[in-house]
Amino acid sequence: MTIPEMPKFDPEYVATLREVLAIAVEQIAEEHRTPATKAMMAQVIVQTAARGVTDAHALVGHAVRAGEIGAP
């Protein structure tokens, strides 16, 4: 089985994705703002962006939904 290659994001886009993560984290309950939940949310953002979603609001929404209940 071959693992598909992730697209390469330039440094400016990575900075934008970090901002998206920061915004999304602010929108979840404080008790869920753990390193594990933030990592999970970051993964969702990167995977969603890799699928071609570039709208910041959409990326935030995906991340918030993933982080609402916290990491397992």
PQR file of N, CA, C, O and H, with PARSE charges and radii, in Angstrom:
ATOM      1  N   MET A   1       0.843  -1.177   0.000 -0.4000 1.5000
ATOM      2  CA  MET A   1       0.000   0.000   0.000 -0.0000 2.0000
ATOM      3  C   MET A   1       0.885   1.234   0.000  0.5500 1.7000
ATOM      4  O   MET A   1       1.820   1.329   0.795 -0.5500 1.4000
ATOM      5  N   THR A   2       0.603   2.159  -0.865 -0.4000 1.5000
ATOM      6  CA  THR A   2       1.361   3.393  -0.968 -0.0000 2.0000
ATOM      7  C   THR A   2       0.603   4.516  -0.276  0.5500 1.7000
ATOM      8  O   THR A   2      -0.600   4.693  -0.466 -0.5500 1.4000
ATOM      9  H   THR A   2      -0.157   2.083  -1.511  0.4000 1.0000
ATOM     10  N   ILE A   3       1.334   5.259   0.523 -0.4000 1.5000
ATOM     11  CA  ILE A   3       0.725   6.394   1.218 -0.0000 2.0000
ATOM     12  C   ILE A   3       0.785   7.591   0.284  0.5500 1.7000
ATOM     13  O   ILE A   3       1.856   7.931  -0.218 -0.5500 1.4000
ATOM     14  H   ILE A   3       2.311   5.115   0.677  0.4000 1.0000
ATOM     15  N   PRO A   4      -0.362   8.240   0.045 -0.5600 1.5000
ATOM     16  CA  PRO A   4      -0.344   9.397  -0.848  0.2800 2.0000
ATOM     17  C   PRO A   4       0.498  10.522  -0.256  0.5500 1.7000
ATOM     18  O   PRO A   4       0.492  10.749   0.954 -0.5500 1.4000
ATOM     19  N   GLU A   5       1.212  11.212  -1.115 -0.4000 1.5000
ATOM     20  CA  GLU A   5       2.074  12.304  -0.668 -0.0000 2.0000
ATOM     21  C   GLU A   5       1.228  13.538  -0.351  0.5500 1.7000
ATOM     22  O   GLU A   5       0.329  13.906  -1.107 -0.5500 1.4000
ATOM     23  H   GLU A   5       1.217  11.028  -2.098  0.4000 1.0000
ATOM     24  N   MET A   6       1.537  14.164   0.780 -0.4000 1.5000
ATOM     25  CA  MET A   6       0.852  15.397   1.167 -0.0000 2.0000
ATOM     26  C   MET A   6       1.387  16.531   0.312  0.5500 1.7000
ATOM     27  O   MET A   6       2.573  16.549  -0.017 -0.5500 1.4000
ATOM     28  H   MET A   6       2.267  13.865   1.395  0.4000 1.0000
ATOM     29  N   PRO A   7       0.541  17.465  -0.047 -0.5600 1.5000
ATOM     30  CA  PRO A   7       1.033  18.614  -0.806  0.2800 2.0000
ATOM     31  C   PRO A   7       1.990  19.421   0.064  0.5500 1.7000
ATOM     32  O   PRO A   7       1.895  19.410   1.292 -0.5500 1.4000
ATOM     33  N   LYS A   8       2.894  20.107  -0.579 -0.4000 1.5000
ATOM     34  CA  LYS A   8       3.837  20.943   0.151 -0.0000 2.0000
ATOM     35  C   LYS A   8       3.236  22.344   0.272  0.5500 1.7000
ATOM     36  O   LYS A   8       2.830  22.953  -0.718 -0.5500 1.4000
ATOM     37  H   LYS A   8       2.971  20.116  -1.576  0.4000 1.0000
ATOM     38  N   PHE A   9       3.190  22.832   1.497 -0.4000 1.5000
ATOM     39  CA  PHE A   9       2.660  24.169   1.754 -0.0000 2.0000
ATOM     40  C   PHE A   9       3.829  25.124   1.948  0.5500 1.7000
ATOM     41  O   PHE A   9       4.797  24.792   2.631 -0.5500 1.4000
ATOM     42  H   PHE A   9       3.520  22.337   2.301  0.4000 1.0000
ATOM     43  N   ASP A  10       3.743  26.306   1.350 -0.4000 1.5000
ATOM     44  CA  ASP A  10       4.816  27.280   1.528 -0.0000 2.0000
ATOM     45  C   ASP A  10       4.724  27.886   2.935  0.5500 1.7000
ATOM     46  O   ASP A  10       3.682  27.797   3.583 -0.5500 1.4000
ATOM     47  H   ASP A  10       2.956  26.576   0.794  0.4000 1.0000
ATOM     48  N   PRO A  11       5.825  28.505   3.408 -0.5600 1.5000
ATOM     49  CA  PRO A  11       5.846  29.049   4.776  0.2800 2.0000
ATOM     50  C   PRO A  11       4.722  30.042   5.068  0.5500 1.7000
ATOM     51  O   PRO A  11       4.199  30.079   6.182 -0.5500 1.4000
ATOM     52  N   GLU A  12       4.354  30.834   4.085 -0.4000 1.5000
ATOM     53  CA  GLU A  12       3.280  31.807   4.296 -0.0000 2.0000
ATOM     54  C   GLU A  12       1.947  31.093   4.552  0.5500 1.7000
ATOM     55  O   GLU A  12       1.170  31.503   5.415 -0.5500 1.4000
ATOM     56  H   GLU A  12       4.778  30.804   3.180  0.4000 1.0000
ATOM     57  N   TYR A  13       1.696  30.034   3.801 -0.4000 1.5000
ATOM     58  CA  TYR A  13       0.445  29.291   3.984 -0.0000 2.0000
ATOM     59  C   TYR A  13       0.447  28.549   5.319  0.5500 1.7000
ATOM     60  O   TYR A  13      -0.588  28.450   5.978 -0.5500 1.4000
ATOM     61  H   TYR A  13       2.327  29.701   3.100  0.4000 1.0000
ATOM     62  N   VAL A  14       1.598  28.033   5.714 -0.4000 1.5000
ATOM     63  CA  VAL A  14       1.705  27.371   7.022 -0.0000 2.0000
ATOM     64  C   VAL A  14       1.392  28.375   8.131  0.5500 1.7000
ATOM     65  O   VAL A  14       0.708  28.039   9.098 -0.5500 1.4000
ATOM     66  H   VAL A  14       2.439  28.113   5.179  0.4000 1.0000
ATOM     67  N   ALA A  15       1.889  29.601   7.994 -0.4000 1.5000
ATOM     68  CA  ALA A  15       1.584  30.640   8.984 -0.0000 2.0000
ATOM     69  C   ALA A  15       0.083  30.913   9.033  0.5500 1.7000
ATOM     70  O   ALA A  15      -0.477  31.120  10.110 -0.5500 1.4000
ATOM     71  H   ALA A  15       2.444  29.873   7.209  0.4000 1.0000
ATOM     72  N   THR A  16      -0.563  30.914   7.881 -0.4000 1.5000
ATOM     73  CA  THR A  16      -2.009  31.108   7.826 -0.0000 2.0000
ATOM     74  C   THR A  16      -2.735  29.965   8.523  0.5500 1.7000
ATOM     75  O   THR A  16      -3.695  30.189   9.260 -0.5500 1.4000
ATOM     76  H   THR A  16      -0.108  30.746   7.007  0.4000 1.0000
ATOM     77  N   LEU A  17      -2.277  28.742   8.289 -0.4000 1.5000
ATOM     78  CA  LEU A  17      -2.901  27.584   8.943 -0.0000 2.0000
ATOM     79  C   LEU A  17      -2.721  27.648  10.456  0.5500 1.7000
ATOM     80  O   LEU A  17      -3.606  27.228  11.202 -0.5500 1.4000
ATOM     81  H   LEU A  17      -1.497  28.560   7.690  0.4000 1.0000
ATOM     82  N   ARG A  18      -1.595  28.164  10.912 -0.4000 1.5000
ATOM     83  CA  ARG A  18      -1.383  28.325  12.361 -0.0000 2.0000
ATOM     84  C   ARG A  18      -2.368  29.340  12.938  0.5500 1.7000
ATOM     85  O   ARG A  18      -2.889  29.156  14.039 -0.5500 1.4000
ATOM     86  H   ARG A  18      -0.876  28.505  10.306  0.4000 1.0000
ATOM     87  N   GLU A  19      -2.616  30.403  12.191 -0.4000 1.5000
ATOM     88  CA  GLU A  19      -3.607  31.392  12.627 -0.0000 2.0000
ATOM     89  C   GLU A  19      -4.997  30.772  12.685  0.5500 1.7000
ATOM     90  O   GLU A  19      -5.760  31.025  13.617 -0.5500 1.4000
ATOM     91  H   GLU A  19      -2.193  30.553  11.297  0.4000 1.0000
ATOM     92  N   VAL A  20      -5.321  29.962  11.688 -0.4000 1.5000
ATOM     93  CA  VAL A  20      -6.608  29.258  11.663 -0.0000 2.0000
ATOM     94  C   VAL A  20      -6.736  28.394  12.918  0.5500 1.7000
ATOM     95  O   VAL A  20      -7.789  28.373  13.555 -0.5500 1.4000
ATOM     96  H   VAL A  20      -4.702  29.756  10.931  0.4000 1.0000
ATOM     97  N   LEU A  21      -5.670  27.685  13.270 -0.4000 1.5000
ATOM     98  CA  LEU A  21      -5.694  26.846  14.472 -0.0000 2.0000
ATOM     99  C   LEU A  21      -5.923  27.697  15.717  0.5500 1.7000
ATOM    100  O   LEU A  21      -6.742  27.344  16.565 -0.5500 1.4000
ATOM    101  H   LEU A  21      -4.814  27.702  12.752  0.4000 1.0000
ATOM    102  N   ALA A  22      -5.216  28.799  15.835 -0.4000 1.5000
ATOM    103  CA  ALA A  22      -5.367  29.664  17.009 -0.0000 2.0000
ATOM    104  C   ALA A  22      -6.803  30.170  17.134  0.5500 1.7000
ATOM    105  O   ALA A  22      -7.362  30.202  18.231 -0.5500 1.4000
ATOM    106  H   ALA A  22      -4.550  29.087  15.147  0.4000 1.0000
ATOM    107  N   ILE A  23      -7.391  30.559  16.022 -0.4000 1.5000
ATOM    108  CA  ILE A  23      -8.777  31.035  16.029 -0.0000 2.0000
ATOM    109  C   ILE A  23      -9.722  29.911  16.436  0.5500 1.7000
ATOM    110  O   ILE A  23     -10.641  30.119  17.227 -0.5500 1.4000
ATOM    111  H   ILE A  23      -6.938  30.533  15.131  0.4000 1.0000
ATOM    112  N   ALA A  24      -9.491  28.722  15.891 -0.4000 1.5000
ATOM    113  CA  ALA A  24     -10.360  27.582  16.202 -0.0000 2.0000
ATOM    114  C   ALA A  24     -10.259  27.193  17.670  0.5500 1.7000
ATOM    115  O   ALA A  24     -11.273  26.899  18.303 -0.5500 1.4000
ATOM    116  H   ALA A  24      -8.745  28.552  15.248  0.4000 1.0000
ATOM    117  N   VAL A  25      -9.062  27.189  18.211 -0.4000 1.5000
ATOM    118  CA  VAL A  25      -8.868  26.806  19.619 -0.0000 2.0000
ATOM    119  C   VAL A  25      -9.627  27.762  20.542  0.5500 1.7000
ATOM    120  O   VAL A  25     -10.185  27.339  21.554 -0.5500 1.4000
ATOM    121  H   VAL A  25      -8.238  27.428  17.697  0.4000 1.0000
ATOM    122  N   GLU A  26      -9.647  29.038  20.195 -0.4000 1.5000
ATOM    123  CA  GLU A  26     -10.371  30.022  21.008 -0.0000 2.0000
ATOM    124  C   GLU A  26     -11.876  29.762  21.034  0.5500 1.7000
ATOM    125  O   GLU A  26     -12.578  30.269  21.909 -0.5500 1.4000
ATOM    126  H   GLU A  26      -9.195  29.382  19.373  0.4000 1.0000
ATOM    127  N   GLN A  27     -12.369  28.981  20.085 -0.4000 1.5000
ATOM    128  CA  GLN A  27     -13.807  28.750  19.978 -0.0000 2.0000
ATOM    129  C   GLN A  27     -14.278  27.459  20.651  0.5500 1.7000
ATOM    130  O   GLN A  27     -15.469  27.147  20.625 -0.5500 1.4000
ATOM    131  H   GLN A  27     -11.799  28.570  19.375  0.4000 1.0000
ATOM    132  N   ILE A  28     -13.361  26.717  21.245 -0.4000 1.5000
ATOM    133  CA  ILE A  28     -13.780  25.506  21.955 -0.0000 2.0000
ATOM    134  C   ILE A  28     -13.708  25.759  23.451  0.5500 1.7000
ATOM    135  O   ILE A  28     -13.056  26.699  23.905 -0.5500 1.4000
ATOM    136  H   ILE A  28     -12.394  26.971  21.266  0.4000 1.0000
ATOM    137  N   ALA A  29     -14.383  24.909  24.208 -0.4000 1.5000
ATOM    138  CA  ALA A  29     -14.402  25.052  25.666 -0.0000 2.0000
ATOM    139  C   ALA A  29     -12.977  24.972  26.219  0.5500 1.7000
ATOM    140  O   ALA A  29     -12.147  24.200  25.739 -0.5500 1.4000
ATOM    141  H   ALA A  29     -14.912  24.145  23.840  0.4000 1.0000
ATOM    142  N   GLU A  30     -12.725  25.775  27.219 -0.4000 1.5000
ATOM    143  CA  GLU A  30     -11.381  25.859  27.794 -0.0000 2.0000
ATOM    144  C   GLU A  30     -10.860  24.506  28.291  0.5500 1.7000
ATOM    145  O   GLU A  30      -9.664  24.228  28.195 -0.5500 1.4000
ATOM    146  H   GLU A  30     -13.399  26.403  27.609  0.4000 1.0000
ATOM    147  N   GLU A  31     -11.737  23.682  28.812 -0.4000 1.5000
ATOM    148  CA  GLU A  31     -11.285  22.383  29.335 -0.0000 2.0000
ATOM    149  C   GLU A  31     -10.818  21.436  28.230  0.5500 1.7000
ATOM    150  O   GLU A  31     -10.162  20.432  28.508 -0.5500 1.4000
ATOM    151  H   GLU A  31     -12.708  23.907  28.890  0.4000 1.0000
ATOM    152  N   HIS A  32     -11.149  21.749  26.996 -0.4000 1.5000
ATOM    153  CA  HIS A  32     -10.721  20.911  25.867 -0.0000 2.0000
ATOM    154  C   HIS A  32      -9.458  21.441  25.190  0.5500 1.7000
ATOM    155  O   HIS A  32      -8.973  20.837  24.234 -0.5500 1.4000
ATOM    156  H   HIS A  32     -11.682  22.565  26.770  0.4000 1.0000
ATOM    157  N   ARG A  33      -8.926  22.547  25.668 -0.4000 1.5000
ATOM    158  CA  ARG A  33      -7.750  23.158  25.035 -0.0000 2.0000
ATOM    159  C   ARG A  33      -6.454  22.503  25.509  0.5500 1.7000
ATOM    160  O   ARG A  33      -5.550  23.167  26.014 -0.5500 1.4000
ATOM    161  H   ARG A  33      -9.320  23.038  26.445  0.4000 1.0000
ATOM    162  N   THR A  34      -6.390  21.212  25.336 -0.4000 1.5000
ATOM    163  CA  THR A  34      -5.210  20.440  25.732 -0.0000 2.0000
ATOM    164  C   THR A  34      -4.273  20.300  24.534  0.5500 1.7000
ATOM    165  O   THR A  34      -4.693  20.494  23.393 -0.5500 1.4000
ATOM    166  H   THR A  34      -7.125  20.672  24.926  0.4000 1.0000
ATOM    167  N   PRO A  35      -3.009  19.965  24.786 -0.5600 1.5000
ATOM    168  CA  PRO A  35      -2.093  19.725  23.665  0.2800 2.0000
ATOM    169  C   PRO A  35      -2.610  18.641  22.708  0.5500 1.7000
ATOM    170  O   PRO A  35      -2.445  18.754  21.494 -0.5500 1.4000
ATOM    171  N   ALA A  36      -3.224  17.608  23.250 -0.4000 1.5000
ATOM    172  CA  ALA A  36      -3.733  16.525  22.392 -0.0000 2.0000
ATOM    173  C   ALA A  36      -4.867  17.014  21.494  0.5500 1.7000
ATOM    174  O   ALA A  36      -4.924  16.666  20.315 -0.5500 1.4000
ATOM    175  H   ALA A  36      -3.358  17.516  24.237  0.4000 1.0000
ATOM    176  N   THR A  37      -5.757  17.811  22.048 -0.4000 1.5000
ATOM    177  CA  THR A  37      -6.864  18.337  21.247 -0.0000 2.0000
ATOM    178  C   THR A  37      -6.345  19.305  20.196  0.5500 1.7000
ATOM    179  O   THR A  37      -6.792  19.279  19.049 -0.5500 1.4000
ATOM    180  H   THR A  37      -5.711  18.093  23.006  0.4000 1.0000
ATOM    181  N   LYS A  38      -5.406  20.158  20.582 -0.4000 1.5000
ATOM    182  CA  LYS A  38      -4.837  21.096  19.610 -0.0000 2.0000
ATOM    183  C   LYS A  38      -4.136  20.349  18.483  0.5500 1.7000
ATOM    184  O   LYS A  38      -4.237  20.746  17.322 -0.5500 1.4000
ATOM    185  H   LYS A  38      -5.044  20.179  21.514  0.4000 1.0000
ATOM    186  N   ALA A  39      -3.433  19.280  18.810 -0.4000 1.5000
ATOM    187  CA  ALA A  39      -2.761  18.479  17.778 -0.0000 2.0000
ATOM    188  C   ALA A  39      -3.784  17.851  16.841  0.5500 1.7000
ATOM    189  O   ALA A  39      -3.591  17.825  15.626 -0.5500 1.4000
ATOM    190  H   ALA A  39      -3.351  18.958  19.753  0.4000 1.0000
ATOM    191  N   MET A  40      -4.866  17.347  17.409 -0.4000 1.5000
ATOM    192  CA  MET A  40      -5.921  16.744  16.604 -0.0000 2.0000
ATOM    193  C   MET A  40      -6.539  17.793  15.675  0.5500 1.7000
ATOM    194  O   MET A  40      -6.786  17.521  14.501 -0.5500 1.4000
ATOM    195  H   MET A  40      -5.023  17.368  18.396  0.4000 1.0000
ATOM    196  N   MET A  41      -6.782  18.975  16.203 -0.4000 1.5000
ATOM    197  CA  MET A  41      -7.361  20.049  15.403 -0.0000 2.0000
ATOM    198  C   MET A  41      -6.397  20.472  14.286  0.5500 1.7000
ATOM    199  O   MET A  41      -6.821  20.723  13.158 -0.5500 1.4000
ATOM    200  H   MET A  41      -6.581  19.196  17.157  0.4000 1.0000
ATOM    201  N   ALA A  42      -5.122  20.548  14.602 -0.4000 1.5000
ATOM    202  CA  ALA A  42      -4.119  20.893  13.587 -0.0000 2.0000
ATOM    203  C   ALA A  42      -4.110  19.860  12.470  0.5500 1.7000
ATOM    204  O   ALA A  42      -4.010  20.204  11.292 -0.5500 1.4000
ATOM    205  H   ALA A  42      -4.777  20.344  15.518  0.4000 1.0000
ATOM    206  N   GLN A  43      -4.215  18.598  12.847 -0.4000 1.5000
ATOM    207  CA  GLN A  43      -4.244  17.529  11.853 -0.0000 2.0000
ATOM    208  C   GLN A  43      -5.463  17.678  10.935  0.5500 1.7000
ATOM    209  O   GLN A  43      -5.354  17.516   9.719 -0.5500 1.4000
ATOM    210  H   GLN A  43      -4.297  18.318  13.804  0.4000 1.0000
ATOM    211  N   VAL A  44      -6.601  17.982  11.512 -0.4000 1.5000
ATOM    212  CA  VAL A  44      -7.817  18.172  10.725 -0.0000 2.0000
ATOM    213  C   VAL A  44      -7.631  19.339   9.754  0.5500 1.7000
ATOM    214  O   VAL A  44      -8.020  19.248   8.590 -0.5500 1.4000
ATOM    215  H   VAL A  44      -6.690  18.114  12.499  0.4000 1.0000
ATOM    216  N   ILE A  45      -7.042  20.423  10.227 -0.4000 1.5000
ATOM    217  CA  ILE A  45      -6.827  21.589   9.365 -0.0000 2.0000
ATOM    218  C   ILE A  45      -5.920  21.230   8.190  0.5500 1.7000
ATOM    219  O   ILE A  45      -6.229  21.551   7.042 -0.5500 1.4000
ATOM    220  H   ILE A  45      -6.726  20.497  11.172  0.4000 1.0000
ATOM    221  N   VAL A  46      -4.807  20.569   8.477 -0.4000 1.5000
ATOM    222  CA  VAL A  46      -3.857  20.225   7.411 -0.0000 2.0000
ATOM    223  C   VAL A  46      -4.482  19.244   6.425  0.5500 1.7000
ATOM    224  O   VAL A  46      -4.333  19.404   5.213 -0.5500 1.4000
ATOM    225  H   VAL A  46      -4.556  20.309   9.409  0.4000 1.0000
ATOM    226  N   GLN A  47      -5.175  18.237   6.931 -0.4000 1.5000
ATOM    227  CA  GLN A  47      -5.803  17.262   6.029 -0.0000 2.0000
ATOM    228  C   GLN A  47      -6.881  17.912   5.169  0.5500 1.7000
ATOM    229  O   GLN A  47      -7.009  17.599   3.985 -0.5500 1.4000
ATOM    230  H   GLN A  47      -5.296  18.108   7.915  0.4000 1.0000
ATOM    231  N   THR A  48      -7.646  18.805   5.758 -0.4000 1.5000
ATOM    232  CA  THR A  48      -8.704  19.487   5.013 -0.0000 2.0000
ATOM    233  C   THR A  48      -8.095  20.411   3.959  0.5500 1.7000
ATOM    234  O   THR A  48      -8.573  20.468   2.826 -0.5500 1.4000
ATOM    235  H   THR A  48      -7.542  19.059   6.719  0.4000 1.0000
ATOM    236  N   ALA A  49      -7.045  21.128   4.334 -0.4000 1.5000
ATOM    237  CA  ALA A  49      -6.363  21.996   3.371 -0.0000 2.0000
ATOM    238  C   ALA A  49      -5.740  21.173   2.242  0.5500 1.7000
ATOM    239  O   ALA A  49      -5.737  21.599   1.087 -0.5500 1.4000
ATOM    240  H   ALA A  49      -6.657  21.082   5.254  0.4000 1.0000
ATOM    241  N   ALA A  50      -5.218  20.007   2.577 -0.4000 1.5000
ATOM    242  CA  ALA A  50      -4.605  19.136   1.565 -0.0000 2.0000
ATOM    243  C   ALA A  50      -5.640  18.646   0.552  0.5500 1.7000
ATOM    244  O   ALA A  50      -5.304  18.350  -0.595 -0.5500 1.4000
ATOM    245  H   ALA A  50      -5.221  19.661   3.515  0.4000 1.0000
ATOM    246  N   ARG A  51      -6.896  18.562   0.983 -0.4000 1.5000
ATOM    247  CA  ARG A  51      -7.974  18.155   0.062 -0.0000 2.0000
ATOM    248  C   ARG A  51      -8.435  19.315  -0.816  0.5500 1.7000
ATOM    249  O   ARG A  51      -9.301  19.143  -1.673 -0.5500 1.4000
ATOM    250  H   ARG A  51      -7.169  18.802   1.915  0.4000 1.0000
ATOM    251  N   GLY A  52      -7.858  20.488  -0.602 -0.4000 1.5000
ATOM    252  CA  GLY A  52      -8.166  21.616  -1.468 -0.0000 2.0000
ATOM    253  C   GLY A  52      -9.030  22.698  -0.862  0.5500 1.7000
ATOM    254  O   GLY A  52      -9.328  23.689  -1.529 -0.5500 1.4000
ATOM    255  H   GLY A  52      -7.154  20.627   0.094  0.4000 1.0000
ATOM    256  N   VAL A  53      -9.445  22.535   0.398 -0.4000 1.5000
ATOM    257  CA  VAL A  53     -10.249  23.569   1.052 -0.0000 2.0000
ATOM    258  C   VAL A  53      -9.312  24.710   1.439  0.5500 1.7000
ATOM    259  O   VAL A  53      -8.356  24.500   2.185 -0.5500 1.4000
ATOM    260  H   VAL A  53      -9.203  21.730   0.939  0.4000 1.0000
ATOM    261  N   THR A  54      -9.578  25.905   0.943 -0.4000 1.5000
ATOM    262  CA  THR A  54      -8.711  27.043   1.232 -0.0000 2.0000
ATOM    263  C   THR A  54      -9.415  28.151   2.009  0.5500 1.7000
ATOM    264  O   THR A  54      -8.763  29.089   2.467 -0.5500 1.4000
ATOM    265  H   THR A  54     -10.355  26.075   0.337  0.4000 1.0000
ATOM    266  N   ASP A  55     -10.717  28.061   2.164 -0.4000 1.5000
ATOM    267  CA  ASP A  55     -11.466  29.084   2.892 -0.0000 2.0000
ATOM    268  C   ASP A  55     -11.177  28.980   4.384  0.5500 1.7000
ATOM    269  O   ASP A  55     -11.408  27.935   4.992 -0.5500 1.4000
ATOM    270  H   ASP A  55     -11.247  27.299   1.792  0.4000 1.0000
ATOM    271  N   ALA A  56     -10.673  30.058   4.973 -0.4000 1.5000
ATOM    272  CA  ALA A  56     -10.296  30.050   6.385 -0.0000 2.0000
ATOM    273  C   ALA A  56     -11.485  29.737   7.289  0.5500 1.7000
ATOM    274  O   ALA A  56     -11.335  29.017   8.276 -0.5500 1.4000
ATOM    275  H   ALA A  56     -10.485  30.907   4.478  0.4000 1.0000
ATOM    276  N   HIS A  57     -12.661  30.267   6.966 -0.4000 1.5000
ATOM    277  CA  HIS A  57     -13.850  30.000   7.789 -0.0000 2.0000
ATOM    278  C   HIS A  57     -14.204  28.517   7.765  0.5500 1.7000
ATOM    279  O   HIS A  57     -14.587  27.950   8.788 -0.5500 1.4000
ATOM    280  H   HIS A  57     -12.783  30.852   6.164  0.4000 1.0000
ATOM    281  N   ALA A  58     -14.079  27.903   6.618 -0.4000 1.5000
ATOM    282  CA  ALA A  58     -14.374  26.474   6.509 -0.0000 2.0000
ATOM    283  C   ALA A  58     -13.352  25.661   7.304  0.5500 1.7000
ATOM    284  O   ALA A  58     -13.716  24.702   7.984 -0.5500 1.4000
ATOM    285  H   ALA A  58     -13.768  28.364   5.787  0.4000 1.0000
ATOM    286  N   LEU A  59     -12.085  26.038   7.221 -0.4000 1.5000
ATOM    287  CA  LEU A  59     -11.042  25.322   7.968 -0.0000 2.0000
ATOM    288  C   LEU A  59     -11.269  25.458   9.476  0.5500 1.7000
ATOM    289  O   LEU A  59     -11.129  24.489  10.221 -0.5500 1.4000
ATOM    290  H   LEU A  59     -11.789  26.817   6.669  0.4000 1.0000
ATOM    291  N   VAL A  60     -11.619  26.659   9.913 -0.4000 1.5000
ATOM    292  CA  VAL A  60     -11.921  26.864  11.331 -0.0000 2.0000
ATOM    293  C   VAL A  60     -13.096  25.987  11.744  0.5500 1.7000
ATOM    294  O   VAL A  60     -13.050  25.340  12.791 -0.5500 1.4000
ATOM    295  H   VAL A  60     -11.733  27.446   9.307  0.4000 1.0000
ATOM    296  N   GLY A  61     -14.136  25.962  10.937 -0.4000 1.5000
ATOM    297  CA  GLY A  61     -15.317  25.154  11.256 -0.0000 2.0000
ATOM    298  C   GLY A  61     -14.992  23.678  11.407  0.5500 1.7000
ATOM    299  O   GLY A  61     -15.453  23.031  12.347 -0.5500 1.4000
ATOM    300  H   GLY A  61     -14.173  26.487  10.087  0.4000 1.0000
ATOM    301  N   HIS A  62     -14.204  23.146  10.491 -0.4000 1.5000
ATOM    302  CA  HIS A  62     -13.811  21.735  10.587 -0.0000 2.0000
ATOM    303  C   HIS A  62     -13.031  21.483  11.878  0.5500 1.7000
ATOM    304  O   HIS A  62     -13.271  20.499  12.577 -0.5500 1.4000
ATOM    305  H   HIS A  62     -13.830  23.672   9.728  0.4000 1.0000
ATOM    306  N   ALA A  63     -12.101  22.378  12.184 -0.4000 1.5000
ATOM    307  CA  ALA A  63     -11.275  22.205  13.382 -0.0000 2.0000
ATOM    308  C   ALA A  63     -12.100  22.317  14.658  0.5500 1.7000
ATOM    309  O   ALA A  63     -11.912  21.539  15.593 -0.5500 1.4000
ATOM    310  H   ALA A  63     -11.905  23.178  11.617  0.4000 1.0000
ATOM    311  N   VAL A  64     -13.006  23.277  14.698 -0.4000 1.5000
ATOM    312  CA  VAL A  64     -13.850  23.454  15.890 -0.0000 2.0000
ATOM    313  C   VAL A  64     -14.708  22.214  16.115  0.5500 1.7000
ATOM    314  O   VAL A  64     -14.833  21.745  17.247 -0.5500 1.4000
ATOM    315  H   VAL A  64     -13.159  23.909  13.938  0.4000 1.0000
ATOM    316  N   ARG A  65     -15.291  21.689  15.066 -0.4000 1.5000
ATOM    317  CA  ARG A  65     -16.114  20.478  15.211 -0.0000 2.0000
ATOM    318  C   ARG A  65     -15.268  19.328  15.751  0.5500 1.7000
ATOM    319  O   ARG A  65     -15.738  18.540  16.573 -0.5500 1.4000
ATOM    320  H   ARG A  65     -15.190  22.070  14.147  0.4000 1.0000
ATOM    321  N   ALA A  66     -14.034  19.232  15.294 -0.4000 1.5000
ATOM    322  CA  ALA A  66     -13.158  18.155  15.761 -0.0000 2.0000
ATOM    323  C   ALA A  66     -12.765  18.360  17.222  0.5500 1.7000
ATOM    324  O   ALA A  66     -12.599  17.387  17.958 -0.5500 1.4000
ATOM    325  H   ALA A  66     -13.652  19.872  14.626  0.4000 1.0000
ATOM    326  N   GLY A  67     -12.614  19.614  17.648 -0.4000 1.5000
ATOM    327  CA  GLY A  67     -12.142  19.881  19.001 -0.0000 2.0000
ATOM    328  C   GLY A  67     -13.215  20.081  20.044  0.5500 1.7000
ATOM    329  O   GLY A  67     -12.904  20.209  21.228 -0.5500 1.4000
ATOM    330  H   GLY A  67     -12.749  20.404  17.050  0.4000 1.0000
ATOM    331  N   GLU A  68     -14.453  20.112  19.641 -0.4000 1.5000
ATOM    332  CA  GLU A  68     -15.546  20.398  20.588 -0.0000 2.0000
ATOM    333  C   GLU A  68     -15.624  19.402  21.736  0.5500 1.7000
ATOM    334  O   GLU A  68     -15.973  19.778  22.856 -0.5500 1.4000
ATOM    335  H   GLU A  68     -14.705  20.008  18.679  0.4000 1.0000
ATOM    336  N   ILE A  69     -15.310  18.162  21.480 -0.4000 1.5000
ATOM    337  CA  ILE A  69     -15.405  17.173  22.553 -0.0000 2.0000
ATOM    338  C   ILE A  69     -14.041  16.789  23.110  0.5500 1.7000
ATOM    339  O   ILE A  69     -13.950  15.949  24.005 -0.5500 1.4000
ATOM    340  H   ILE A  69     -15.027  17.857  20.570  0.4000 1.0000
ATOM    341  N   GLY A  70     -13.000  17.386  22.598 -0.4000 1.5000
ATOM    342  CA  GLY A  70     -11.656  17.100  23.074 -0.0000 2.0000
ATOM    343  C   GLY A  70     -11.100  15.845  22.454  0.5500 1.7000
ATOM    344  O   GLY A  70     -11.817  15.069  21.822 -0.5500 1.4000
ATOM    345  H   GLY A  70     -13.073  18.069  21.871  0.4000 1.0000
ATOM    346  N   ALA A  71      -9.807  15.658  22.645 -0.4000 1.5000
ATOM    347  CA  ALA A  71      -9.129  14.477  22.105 -0.0000 2.0000
ATOM    348  C   ALA A  71      -9.436  13.250  22.965  0.5500 1.7000
ATOM    349  O   ALA A  71      -9.625  13.364  24.176 -0.5500 1.4000
ATOM    350  H   ALA A  71      -9.225  16.289  23.158  0.4000 1.0000
ATOM    351  N   PRO A  72      -9.484  12.088  22.333 -0.5600 1.5000
ATOM    352  CA  PRO A  72      -9.749  10.866  23.116  0.2800 2.0000
ATOM    353  C   PRO A  72      -8.615  10.533  24.061  0.5500 1.7000
ATOM    354  O   PRO A  72      -8.685   9.540  24.785 -0.5500 1.4000
TER
END
